[in-house]
Amino acid sequence: MNRRNLFTSLVRASQRGGGALDAAPVVQAGLEPYTTPLTLEDVFHLYRRLGFSVSMPVATSHVGKQAADLVEQLLGQDDPGDPTPDMAFAKWRDPATQQMVDYTENPQGADIQTRLAIEGWWKANHRTFSNWWLGTMSRDASSVERLTLFWMSHWCTEFSFDETYMVPQMHYRHYRMLRKNRLGNFPSMALDVTVDNAMVFYLGGTYNEVGKPNENYGRELLELFTTGIGWYTEGDVKEAARVLTGWKASRFNDQPAPKGIYNTWFDANKHDTGAKEFLGVTIPARTADNNTEFQVLNEEVFELIKIIFRVRPDAVSRFIARKAYLYFVYSSKGDVDESFLNDLAAEFRAANFDIKPMLKKLFTSQHFFDPALRGVQIKTPVEYVVGLQRQFGVDEADPQNWVLEMDQVMFDPPNVAGWPGHHTWISTNTYPRRREFARKLIDAMTDARANAFIREFADYDDVAKFVLGVTKFLLPVDVSQARLDFYKSALLEGQPDYTWAEKLDVPSAAARAMRELLKAIAKAPDFQLC
């Protein structure tokens, strides 16, 4: 199947009552609260977008609740505490000695064997970290990890770039910082990111010094992270870079680390103390006597952030509202409802740029629950791999490898703008890997697990109702009667309906039939949609 035919099949699959991948869904509803008691289909939809799908028993337990109550539960506590179980990635296992260490050596200048050994250590720890996070996602009963992934896709850093690597310990700290800030105040998050060790290293901040400024972060802070293009000048970028001079990243045990390894530190001698003019606002000059880390952080760096939100509130609120909408609701950049975005952005501003109120307004809106917005998103590799594990109740030993083969390397987007998403997630290379992953996971379903899965459905002993229930669980919109008949035939292996009761009496037969049904559904193009 070539790429054109592949997308044609996805488009047709999405046109059975939900939206279409080649045309914008028509949605009249806005931010008005969705007050209808949640149906099972509503719960599935919410978990597909705000979580990583959901098991049938958990979904059933939420039927009849109000969207506001379930969304509040899913969003969770502002500070969720440490992930559980926390694998203590403050330290990493040295493959040569099998000891847990809290440092890494500098490979620059080392002989080739030493350099390759150190880089191999980083790569191994990167894989370990990736699998750990994917496992944490599959166990997360809330939206903590999903929202953290969203912000990791916004404040992007890469594991491999410019012929070097991000030390995994730095990425772990970056992850924890975003996880803690995921529902908090966006300006405060922006400040934390700006002086985050991983970000300072990634965008060249560690080389940003008085007299030779590095403009990378100053530019991306505006273009990709807050206002978007068109709301600043080249002069503003240059002045932002001057504000941010003097911050250093700590990577190796042979480099200065006044605040401990993997933490940023401030070199006052490298900071530009002159006055800056940013977005029309003057940041005063300072003398050597008031050029401490605390003073520069609060009077210049945080002031820089506050100026952006004070001078460009409309631009920032619309930019972030659009980013959230594209990620969680509908990813076609040219087809976003501008009126709805304006209203969502206004809510963000009214909340003083606190993230949680905006997200709660989005996920409890009539707009979000509109049937036209179901089945219009292609699952990202992470959503697909983690979601199937949750739905089937089967764990994959090396999920990061499958995500990689579907073109999403954990902690390693293609560039600072992140993954382009939408149609790019499906290609003639990745689609077969998606189908193979589903087949492998289904084959790993034991007879006991398959029989337990069957009984998670209320009408499991009625073959027609059972097949209908499974399709609603796994597919985002209703399917035709012809497809239901086809799936029933796959379950019964072409035999009459009454044989289903006989199969249920023989666990091995019921399990085999269940796996055949799941494989048949997993081959459908709309199995890739949410």
Helices and strands as residue ranges (DSSP letters): H 3-13, H 40-50, H 56-62, H 67-75, E 92-93, E 100-101, H 112-139, H 144-154, E 160-161, E 164-165, H 168-181, H 186-194, H 197-202, G 205-207, H 216-220, I 221-226, H 234-243, E 247-248, E 265-266, G 268-270, E 276-278, E 281-283, G 288-290, H 293-296, I 297-301, H 302-311, H 313-328, G 333-335, H 338-350, H 355-363, G 371-373, H 381-392, H 399-405, G 422-425, H 430-443, H 447-454, H 463-474, H 481-492, H 499-504, H 507-522, G 525-528
